[in-house]
Amino acid sequence: MSQGPVAQLKAWEHALRHRTALADAERLRDSVVDPRTANAEACWAVMWNKPLYANTYVAIGQRYEEAIARDMYGAWRFIGINPKQYKITHLRGSNASTNFTVDGALANQIRADHKIALHRLLAIQGAAQLLRERVETFGEQAPFSNASEEPLDTLIPLLRTTLGRGWGHITVMHMLTDLGLSVKPDLHLVAAVQRLGLLTNMERTKVPSQQDAVLISEAVATLAKDFAGGSASPANLRYVDKILMEASRQKMLDIATQEDNAARNCT
């Protein structure tokens, strides 16, 4: 990759240095759950909440997450298999509440107290099922230890098979972002990637297809490696993902690099 995108990324990083966004990027970088070594509970902590953020405002997802976080600790062990605690069943058709049944004290309490949509509670159940399967296969000490060995275009559909309803490819990639295995190609990250010219032939759409989403993630992973001087790590990818997202969200995409400014001064 040429120095152009790296220089532009550094310009955005510099522009964010006096804003909380850069501190947030550093915090996310330092708190990445490394799938090579993370145990089941650590993985669960970045899995269960992702359906709460799908197709809604971040503030709403955060409110839901904060409301039920304490109830979710260790819940991957029983969600979906113990009808006395938490079991959601989708019966038919759409996501209307009448198309689901709710069993278990915890599930009914969450529904009554916080009015979280049943399709979101079902998707949390899918996350628990996935984690149990991976624990059974790979062990509780590092259930995602082999995930980095799978290319995203294979890994995403593989995970979706178990995750089930409510887990589109963007939500799956959101989960993988906190494992340092992907980026979440939302509107802002796509805009930043296009501004860098990393994917010039990508279709301009609000929600990229799975194929385009994977290409975006792969391009950002290459950028992150070059940005870090050739070293690739889950933490590097998470950091660059946040910088790109904030550059767009905070309307910084037109900030020029030092090289661009010098070239203008010479003309």
N, C-alpha and C positions, 0 to 999 in steps of 0.2 A: 504494500500500500504506500502511495506517495506521502510526503510530509504535509501536503495540503490539508487533509482531514485531521491529522494529528495537531497541526498548528492551530486549526480552527477550534478544536476541542480544548486546547490549552487556553485559547482566548476566552472561551466561555467559562472555563474553570476560573480564570483570573477575574472575570467580571462578576462571578458569584461569590468572590472571597469575602465580601463584607455583608453577605446575606445569610440567613439561617439555612438556605438551601445547601450551601457547601458543607456546613456542619452536619446536615442531615445525610448528605452523600457519604461523608466520612463515617458517620455512625452506622449507616447501612453496610458500608464496606467492612467495617470491623465486626459487625454482628451477623455476617453471612453464616448460614448453617452449612458447613462443608459436608457434602453428601458422602465424601470418602471416609469420614470419621464420625459423623453425627449419629447418635443413638435414636431409637424410635420416638422417644418423648420429644427430643429436640426437633425431629422431622415433623412430628404432629403439630408442634407449635406454629409452623409456617404452612401447614396444609389446611387445617380445618376452617380457617377464617376466609379463605379466598372466595367461596361462593357468596359471602356477604357483600362483596364489592362488585360483583358482576352486574353490569347494566344498571348502575345506580351511582349517586354522588358519593365521593370519598367520605364526606362527613357522615353520611348515613351508615356506610359500612363500618366506619370507626365506632359509631354509637352502638351498633349491634355487637361489634366485637368486644368492646369494653363491658357491655352488659352481661355477656355470657362467658367471658374468658375463664373465670374461676371454675365454672361448671365443666369446661372442656378439658381440664387437666386430667390426663389419664383416661379420658372417655373413649379413646380409640379401641380400648379393650372390650367394650360392651355395646357401643352404639351399633344398632342394626341387628344385633343377635339376642339381646335381652329385652323382650317386650314389656317387662316390668319397669324398665328404665328408659329406653329410647328406641323406638322402632317406627319409622315412617314408611308407608306403602303407597305407591302411586298406582291407582286403579285403572285409569283410562284417560285419554284425551289431553286436554290443556293443563295449564298450571293453576286452574281455579281450585280453591280450597276444598270444594266438594268432591274433587277427584282424588283426594288423599285420605288415608286413615292415619290416626296418630295414636300410638300406644306407648305407655310408660310414663312414670311420674315426672322424670326430667323433661322429656319432650313436651308434655302437656304444660308443665310449668313455664318453659321457655316460650311456648306459643301464647299462653295466657298473659304472661307478664310483659313480653316485649313485642308481640305481634309480628314476629319474623315470618316471612312467607314460607309456606310448607315446602315449596320447591327448593328453597335454600337449605332448609333443615334436612331434606332428602340428600342434597349434594354433600353436606357435611357427613352424612352417613356413608356416602360413597367414598369419601376420603378415608374414613375409618376402615372400610372394607379393603381398600387398596393397601393401607399400611399393614393390616393384619396379614394379607397375602405376602407382602414383601418380607415381613418378619418371619413368616413360616419358611420362606425360601432362602433368605439371606441372613437371618438372625436379627435379634433385637439390638445388637451393638452397632450395626451399620446397615440398615435395611436398604439404603439407596447407594451402597458402595459401588455398584457396577453401573449406575445410571449414566455416568459421564462417558462410558464406553459405547453407548448407543447414540447414533446420530438422531437429531431431533425429529426428522421426518419419520423415523421408526419409533422413537420413544413416545412421542405425543399420542399417536393413535393407540399404542400399546397401553398407555396409562388410561386413556379414555374408555377403553373396553371395560375396565373394572370400575372406574369412577362413575360412569353412567350418566344419568340425566342431570342436567345442570352444569356439566363440565364441557364447555366448548373449548376450542384450541387456545383461545386467548386466556381463559381462566386457568387452563393447565399450564400455560407458559408463565402466568403470574405466579403460580406455585413454584415453578422451576426457577424463577428469578430469585426467590429468597434462598434457593439452594445453589445459586451461582452457576446454573446450568443454561440459562436462557435470559432474554430480556422480555419485558411485557410490551408488545408492539401496539401501544395505545396511540391515540391521535397525536399527542405531542412528540412521542419518540419517532413516529413515522415522519413527522414534519422535519425533525432534526436530521434524520437519516437522508431525507430527500435534499435538504439544504446542503449536506456534505457531498452530495453526488455519489453516494455509495451504491445506490440502486436506481439507475437512470430509467430503466424500462419498467419499473414497478407501476402497476395500475394505481391511480389515485382514487382511493376509496376510504371511507370512514373506518371500516373494519377490514383489514387485509385478510386475504384467504390464508389457509394454513400454509400453502406453498410459499406465498410471499412473506408470511410471518417468520417462517424458518429462515428464509434468505436474509431477512432483516437481522435476525438474531446472529446468524453466522457472520454477517458483515460487521456488526458491532463487536463481536468476539475478536475478530481480526484487528479492528481498530483498538480495542482495549489492550490487546497483546502489544501492538506497536507503541501505544501510549505509555505502557509500563516498561518499555525498553526490551521487548521481546519475551517477557515472562507472562505466562498465562495462568490465571488462578480464578476461582470463583469470586474472590473478593474484588479483583480488578474489574471483572465484568459488571458486578453490582454497582460499583462506583461510577463507571462510565455510563451505565444505564441511567442513573439518577442525574448526572450532569446533562446528558442529552435531553432528558425529559424536562428538566428545569429551564434549560436554555430556550426551549419552545414555550413552556408555560409562562415564563417571565418575559417573553417577547424580546429575546436577545439574539435571535437568529441572524440579524443583520450586523452584529458586532464583528468588526474586521480583525484579522490577525495583525501582528506587528509587521510581518512581511508585506501585507497589503498596504498598510499605512505608509511604510517606507517607500514602496513603489509609487504611491500617489504623490508623496512629497518630492520625488525626483522628476515628476513630469511638469 
